Amino acid sequence: MNQLQPNKGANKRIKRVGRGTSSGHGKTSGRGGKGQTARNGGNIPARFEGGQWPLYRRIPKRGFQNPFRKEYSPVNIQTLAHLVSSGAISESAINIDVLKKVGFLPKSSEGWKLLGKSNGKENALSGKSIRVDKVSEAAKKIAEAAGAKIEMIEVKTKVLVKGKKTTK
């Protein structure tokens, strides 16, 4: 027991500043010369340019950025038919949760849009119910011709109430 020691490098001496010139951390205590950075709490944000007109204010801003915009992930109907025919999707109701579970859409997807790129082999979708946020006219025609039923999901509008996003 009397020979127990901590591992080499486990205990590190703290840096004691302001203990004279011979300590190596005397006088300015490793803070350089005078000025803002030598003072206590004198940390400058990375975006600060010494009082110069900052870059983020120099660059022109154009248009309107909608904070409530909903990003839709595009899905072609031929890809959806291929997923069904290959057996990746076996459910009769296809929605965003099914596509996320299969790994076709990222988990961060807010919604999806069915697009009408077709190769004429959409028969695998017959009898399926497709719940979609948005759908193109071409995709709707192809899906209904193949015997699938398209259901549109009701979009909840977001309203800004005193700095908070709420859904209606």
DRENDO-1510 file (C-alpha; in Angstrom, 1 decimal, always signed):
<recs>
REC; n; res; u; v; w
REC; 1; MET; +0.0; +0.0; +0.0 .
REC; 2; ASN; +2.9; +2.4; +0.8 .
REC; 3; GLN; +4.1; +2.1; -2.9 .
REC; 4; LEU; +0.8; +3.2; -4.6 .
REC; 5; GLN; +1.3; +6.2; -6.9 .
REC; 6; PRO; -1.0; +7.9; -9.5 .
REC; 7; ASN; -0.2; +7.2; -13.1 .
REC; 8; LYS; +2.4; +9.3; -14.8 .
REC; 9; GLY; +0.8; +12.5; -16.0 .
REC; 10; ALA; -2.4; +12.1; -14.0 .
REC; 11; ASN; -1.6; +14.9; -11.6 .
REC; 12; LYS; -0.6; +18.1; -13.3 .
REC; 13; ARG; +0.6; +21.2; -11.5 .
REC; 14; ILE; -1.6; +24.2; -11.9 .
REC; 15; LYS; -0.2; +27.3; -13.6 .
REC; 16; ARG; +0.5; +29.8; -10.8 .
REC; 17; VAL; +0.8; +33.2; -12.4 .
REC; 18; GLY; +2.2; +36.5; -11.0 .
REC; 19; ARG; +4.8; +34.9; -8.7 .
REC; 20; GLY; +7.9; +36.8; -9.9 .
REC; 21; THR; +10.0; +37.0; -13.0 .
REC; 22; SER; +12.0; +33.8; -12.4 .
REC; 23; SER; +8.8; +31.7; -12.3 .
REC; 24; GLY; +8.3; +32.2; -16.1 .
REC; 25; HIS; +4.8; +33.6; -15.4 .
REC; 26; GLY; +5.6; +36.9; -13.8 .
REC; 27; LYS; +4.9; +40.5; -14.6 .
REC; 28; THR; +2.3; +40.2; -17.4 .
REC; 29; SER; +1.6; +36.6; -16.4 .
REC; 30; GLY; +1.6; +35.2; -19.9 .
REC; 31; ARG; -1.0; +37.7; -21.2 .
REC; 32; GLY; +1.4; +39.6; -23.4 .
REC; 33; GLY; +1.4; +43.4; -23.2 .
REC; 34; LYS; -1.2; +45.9; -22.3 .
REC; 35; GLY; -4.7; +46.3; -23.8 .
REC; 36; GLN; -8.1; +44.6; -23.9 .
REC; 37; THR; -6.8; +41.0; -24.1 .
REC; 38; ALA; -4.6; +41.5; -21.1 .
REC; 39; ARG; -7.6; +42.5; -18.9 .
REC; 40; ASN; -9.8; +40.2; -16.9 .
REC; 41; GLY; -12.8; +39.2; -19.0 .
REC; 42; GLY; -11.2; +40.8; -22.1 .
REC; 43; ASN; -12.3; +38.2; -24.6 .
REC; 44; ILE; -13.2; +39.5; -28.0 .
REC; 45; PRO; -15.8; +37.7; -30.2 .
REC; 46; ALA; -14.5; +36.0; -33.4 .
REC; 47; ARG; -16.7; +38.2; -35.6 .
REC; 48; PHE; -15.1; +41.4; -34.2 .
REC; 49; GLU; -13.0; +43.3; -36.7 .
REC; 50; GLY; -11.4; +46.0; -34.5 .
REC; 51; GLY; -14.2; +48.5; -35.0 .
REC; 52; GLN; -14.2; +48.2; -38.8 .
REC; 53; TRP; -17.6; +47.9; -40.5 .
REC; 54; PRO; -18.2; +44.1; -40.0 .
REC; 55; LEU; -18.5; +41.6; -42.9 .
REC; 56; TYR; -21.9; +40.5; -41.9 .
REC; 57; ARG; -23.1; +44.1; -42.2 .
REC; 58; ARG; -21.2; +44.7; -45.5 .
REC; 59; ILE; -22.8; +41.9; -47.5 .
REC; 60; PRO; -26.1; +42.9; -49.1 .
REC; 61; LYS; -29.2; +41.1; -48.0 .
REC; 62; ARG; -31.8; +40.4; -50.7 .
REC; 63; GLY; -35.4; +39.3; -50.6 .
REC; 64; PHE; -37.4; +37.8; -47.8 .
REC; 65; GLN; -36.4; +34.8; -45.8 .
REC; 66; ASN; -39.6; +33.1; -44.5 .
REC; 67; PRO; -39.0; +31.7; -41.0 .
REC; 68; PHE; -42.0; +29.4; -41.3 .
REC; 69; ARG; -40.9; +27.8; -44.7 .
REC; 70; LYS; -41.5; +24.1; -44.8 .
REC; 71; GLU; -38.8; +22.1; -46.8 .
REC; 72; TYR; -40.3; +19.2; -48.7 .
REC; 73; SER; -38.2; +16.1; -49.7 .
REC; 74; PRO; -38.8; +15.1; -53.3 .
REC; 75; VAL; -39.7; +11.5; -54.1 .
REC; 76; ASN; -40.3; +10.3; -57.7 .
REC; 77; ILE; -43.2; +7.9; -58.2 .
REC; 78; GLN; -41.0; +5.4; -60.0 .
REC; 79; THR; -38.6; +5.3; -57.0 .
REC; 80; LEU; -41.6; +4.7; -54.7 .
REC; 81; ALA; -42.9; +1.9; -57.0 .
REC; 82; HIS; -39.4; +0.3; -57.0 .
REC; 83; LEU; -39.4; +0.4; -53.2 .
REC; 84; VAL; -42.8; -1.4; -53.1 .
REC; 85; SER; -41.9; -3.9; -55.7 .
REC; 86; SER; -38.5; -4.8; -54.1 .
REC; 87; GLY; -40.3; -5.5; -50.8 .
REC; 88; ALA; -38.7; -2.6; -48.8 .
REC; 89; ILE; -42.2; -1.2; -48.2 .
REC; 90; SER; -44.9; -3.7; -47.4 .
REC; 91; GLU; -47.5; -1.5; -45.8 .
REC; 92; SER; -50.7; -0.7; -47.6 .
REC; 93; ALA; -50.6; +2.9; -46.4 .
REC; 94; ILE; -47.5; +4.8; -47.5 .
REC; 95; ASN; -46.7; +8.0; -45.5 .
REC; 96; ILE; -43.6; +9.9; -44.3 .
REC; 97; ASP; -43.1; +7.7; -41.2 .
REC; 98; VAL; -42.9; +4.6; -43.4 .
REC; 99; LEU; -40.4; +6.3; -45.7 .
REC; 100; LYS; -38.3; +7.3; -42.7 .
REC; 101; LYS; -38.5; +3.8; -41.2 .
REC; 102; VAL; -37.2; +2.3; -44.4 .
REC; 103; GLY; -34.4; +4.8; -44.4 .
REC; 104; PHE; -35.4; +6.4; -47.7 .
REC; 105; LEU; -36.0; +9.9; -46.2 .
REC; 106; PRO; -33.8; +11.5; -43.5 .
REC; 107; LYS; -35.3; +11.6; -40.0 .
REC; 108; SER; -35.2; +15.4; -40.1 .
REC; 109; SER; -37.6; +15.6; -43.0 .
REC; 110; GLU; -40.6; +17.9; -42.4 .
REC; 111; GLY; -42.6; +16.7; -45.3 .
REC; 112; TRP; -42.4; +15.1; -48.7 .
REC; 113; LYS; -43.6; +15.8; -52.3 .
REC; 114; LEU; -44.5; +13.1; -54.8 .
REC; 115; LEU; -43.1; +13.9; -58.3 .
REC; 116; GLY; -44.2; +12.4; -61.6 .
REC; 117; LYS; -40.9; +11.0; -63.1 .
REC; 118; SER; -42.1; +7.7; -64.4 .
REC; 119; ASN; -40.8; +4.7; -66.3 .
REC; 120; GLY; -44.3; +3.1; -66.8 .
REC; 121; LYS; -43.8; +0.3; -64.2 .
REC; 122; GLU; -45.9; +1.8; -61.4 .
REC; 123; ASN; -48.3; -1.2; -61.2 .
REC; 124; ALA; -46.7; -2.1; -57.8 .
REC; 125; LEU; -48.6; +0.8; -56.3 .
REC; 126; SER; -52.0; -0.6; -57.1 .
REC; 127; GLY; -54.2; -0.8; -54.0 .
REC; 128; LYS; -51.9; +1.4; -52.0 .
REC; 129; SER; -52.9; +4.5; -50.1 .
REC; 130; ILE; -50.3; +7.3; -50.3 .
REC; 131; ARG; -50.5; +10.0; -47.7 .
REC; 132; VAL; -48.4; +12.9; -49.0 .
REC; 133; ASP; -47.9; +16.6; -48.1 .
REC; 134; LYS; -47.7; +17.7; -51.7 .
REC; 135; VAL; -48.1; +16.0; -55.1 .
REC; 136; SER; -47.5; +17.1; -58.7 .
REC; 137; GLU; -50.3; +16.8; -61.2 .
REC; 138; ALA; -48.3; +14.3; -63.3 .
REC; 139; ALA; -47.7; +12.1; -60.2 .
REC; 140; LYS; -51.3; +12.2; -59.3 .
REC; 141; LYS; -52.4; +11.1; -62.7 .
REC; 142; ILE; -49.8; +8.3; -62.8 .
REC; 143; ALA; -50.7; +7.0; -59.3 .
REC; 144; GLU; -54.4; +7.0; -60.0 .
REC; 145; ALA; -53.9; +5.3; -63.3 .
REC; 146; ALA; -51.9; +2.6; -61.5 .
REC; 147; GLY; -54.7; +2.1; -59.0 .
REC; 148; ALA; -53.3; +3.9; -56.0 .
REC; 149; LYS; -55.2; +6.4; -53.8 .
REC; 150; ILE; -53.6; +9.8; -53.1 .
REC; 151; GLU; -54.5; +11.5; -49.8 .
REC; 152; MET; -53.3; +15.0; -49.1 .
REC; 153; ILE; -52.2; +15.8; -45.5 .
REC; 154; GLU; -53.8; +19.0; -44.1 .
REC; 155; VAL; -51.0; +21.5; -43.6 .
REC; 156; LYS; -51.0; +23.2; -40.2 .
REC; 157; THR; -50.2; +26.9; -40.5 .
REC; 158; LYS; -47.8; +28.4; -38.1 .
REC; 159; VAL; -48.6; +31.7; -36.5 .
REC; 160; LEU; -46.1; +34.0; -34.7 .
REC; 161; VAL; -47.6; +35.1; -31.4 .
REC; 162; LYS; -45.3; +37.5; -29.4 .
REC; 163; GLY; -42.1; +35.7; -30.4 .
REC; 164; LYS; -43.4; +32.2; -30.2 .
REC; 165; LYS; -44.2; +29.8; -33.0 .
REC; 166; THR; -47.6; +28.2; -32.6 .
REC; 167; THR; -49.7; +25.9; -34.9 .
REC; 168; LYS; -53.3; +26.6; -35.8 .
</recs>
